[in-house]
């Protein structure tokens, strides 16, 4: 059984266009982007995603965005954030 993810924004707001969103986030219009959205927890494999992204042969300008609520602390969180 599948269920569509609810839209978590106010219904009276106008959504930005893709071009506007990329401008606001400082992302080039033609840059390939992948996103992880959700709770950032150890068992979700975000560490594996970041490691694979670093090792992958990707086009120049490719970007991985991780957005969500972070449940990781200290060294583990800094490593994923690239610090």
Steps between C-alpha positions, in 0.01 A plus 500: 500500500643836407402841622594833342715727712299798624597850394632669813448864406218746539253463214477875444871542416623512145769241436819633342592382155792259469716784365406728794571226754842430347580873506401529866713198593799607290478197271592533133201453271658206318666330801393141572353484851408205722322544831451305820205640691387372838628406841878467486565195717778243511287208376378689191834457322571868443864431584509246216332746266760769575787254461364370167441857378863592576627191316266517198610627161245778465470790257668822610272712716298205632355573842361292785264679737410350836199666660317396810516459872845389613518235771876461473744679726867585525757342272243294309290805406807707406629220275170485310487877469850499350662690786 
